Amino acid sequence: MTGKNARQNAFLRLVSGSGTAFGTESRYLLVTSEEVVIGRDLSCQIVLDAMMCRMVSRRHAVVRPLSSYPDGEDAWILCDLNSANGTYLNGNRLQGCQQLMRGDRITLGHDGPELIFEYELNHQPTVITPPAFTPLPSANSYQAPTPTTNYQIPPNQDSISFTQLFPIISTGIDLTNKAYLIPGILTVVFVVLMFATLERQKLNQIIVATFIALAAYYFFIYLLCGKHKPWWVLLASALTTMLILLSPLLDLFIFVFRVILPGSLPSNQESITFTGLLLRMFFGAGLMEELLKALPILGAHMIARALPSPWRERIGVWEPLDGILLGTASAVGFTLLETLGQYVPQFTQSVAQQAGNGAGLVAGFQLLIPRILGSLPGHMAYSGYLGYFIGLAVLKPTKSLQILLVGYLTAAGLHALWNATGVINGLLLVIVGVLSYTFLMAAILKARALSPTRSQNFATRFLGPK
């Protein structure tokens, strides 16, 4: 590194990609008082063509002067701005920020445009002077500039590009990563199916309940967890729970927790105190159902241990986020089968016997939506919370027994408290429901902080570090 008195200029040389013209080399001067943002957005100091560099984010990376570098020397660091395809320094994906050394090669995306960091003695390169704007505090806390920022307006501001007229050509992977395209497509598909099955009430109920459950899972769990988990793994967790409920294994669970243990549920005519009801619910609903819903999580971990990489990481449970995602998916399967296979049919049949089949079907549909919306968050909260502890036990194996015991008893306790208060007071039910969901949200935030893959977590990037 050369000192300030040596009159050497630092600059970035674009050797591949698109600068002023595709395939030509351009050089950009770095000054010690400004930052240089690289990306496709016109507000960047190094603007790359959106048509030719689709792998480059709108604001992809930033080169910052390091004002406090020892010995008075000038230095610069490179930071990734949470780009979709990553920033690579000398072939290695950049995590956070790193100081640049002479000759370092910066690649935007795995095979994207490449720039070289260089020094040149008494040479004035072709300069694009960076406009003045507020320095960014850190790569992870970067925020877009406010409308009052004093940017220099590009001379060709009145020109319009082909990609501006037809945005769909240049958005590329952003459509699926940032625009919720897939959830939008699924919504359209489910709405069409709802209309197509209006005459087939039972099928229509299944479609409506499934859509509500998937939407709740995606927006309240998956996006908050921020870890990519294959959809088929999550679906397998939900289906496994459904199969367990339909198998003889359920009878074994009922015999153990409701016959051997004091978990028999009271009948409508039976008089019982709140303490007695809470105790029964703890064994007969909390401990039994939470263990049942945890079986897919434990099964995924056991199966993945025998698989080679990367399958073992995709399928298995290696951290709390994995446990939360699989546990809440299991809860979705439990709630759907319990609602569509037990509560709605029983209520429909009861009303039909008194007022006819038509009234029964209408009453069943009226029960469906509040039942799904009320039961699903609760089951996801208990199972996701226990899933957090299962993942934590894998992460900290020397304390696994203690961790699992705390998680299991806490999840079962919240579940029992919900069931017991529902019989007594509606206001208490609201309080317990909010408390259970708060427990899950706290577990998600802590799981993100503990995650070994935190740097790749899209919730941390989009929602801010937690």
Steps between C-alpha positions, in 0.01 A plus 500: 500500500638843405484804725319823420819695413592259222238659268356172390137469398285199585240398246276218385552363150199334339641217289181309413131580500340826400623846573494765230494221246483124532840335500702821530720591794401799715678643801340670798698714741466440874533800730549487875196719575230306315348155465438337164188288458493246216175376348231538236322794662563840343580644844810278524842645430591204277189420296485167315257435218188323626449310175850352486560452873182342633689320776598839648266647761380857480738594781738206507820597686680805640869597528563714806809697608645377827576827675645348817758275336833504695815684388296761314472290187197504272297181499167380367260224598249314286153424640217301348164683517289189553507423129292213364793320335784600731829683460819300447851613593773301325255217438371477857153620595524809718351479849448850640792730416867447416795728434613528140859434399671594175402261222187366675232382255139587582228295330133597523317169511672168433556568129420872487696814416853518638693799633864517612617719788826673401736788573661721236782752546427855374229380267158652466257227396171548329293623791140477595488730799292350778212729605492605862271303723482388860754225577355160576544375857550134406424250225222330695329821608505673163194711421405661176564876485217736579346712223685807633844348436708732283572276202640631175247439225643291215530692173287245315210517747244551219606187312298185540631148462336191359490339844322804644225460243483122552604444866428128490806446276753621759350392832605136461547317827368797699148398398520187713741625767355841575160541330309209657423364154455138611260586788307719255472218247386255769236748617359526148497120467322450832241769423420332167468166679267653759264621230526173309397294803206708627259214428719247682492630854740256662767548235446875519556488877828314452623758247402799716655352816821404318539847351453672837746262666767541231465879500531517879803271497678693224444854624517443878761225523709442188574865422583574864730199533686604186663166430451321170355155556378291205122516467474125463673448836248728670214330317633160607494615864133601474400181317689280748301649787176436311598138441583455870154630592341249261717208615472261799783699658241756611320233703827420675551866587144525634546186712826623653406863568124472566469155657828426676578864574236739644414659167141387443301791361183592694156443351248783462304385806804453725563767761867577556710779650732716292806339663371153420416602145844654451668181626300282262568731208870500582522122458217429256555793261831671576742213551323263262442730203832683520694173504293376207567815298871481587541156342554639144773730633678216674450276197649758262807532723553124521457448125731789409783368716536204263501715184795663322540874469316715382190283554567464871500880543187549291291234670635482854480707816835664573395823668193654671367651176475153346300378799264798489431462127433126523306528826263767370453306175404197710250722685342598167439135415361433849260796487372424150423136578352578842278774355394333175489146637341558839355837600340617175342161407360453851352850508363464146330172588356640822342800324383288206304273733308799631468731198583294189809428291518845343505675836755251624741574215465875551556464875806282438653764274424769757693299759788424264655846472498601869614150595800516264587859591466429872659157528783532248700781670476318832621166368778670301606689813526188719661276236731771368612581853581135568672482160728783610617292797551190285725700266676658798566155644667398173706819506605441863509121542664499844189671645245329277300321771454813708410705193243249373337466841454876538361537149263203524352600836464867400328420169269250671423752774401772255286253308322385817447857619335589166263203515411556865437876481284453189240330717498776762545849356540648150721787619743260666508302176612810312776564755627142482486506118704822482744362757552177303560687173740736678698200624532375141607839363764531771626151410523596131701813575734310729534221243603752236761644735639152575487376142834379354364612160402847621687675217273328243177567694263700279287617795808649666587681178149627420365567849824610663736319739344349810 
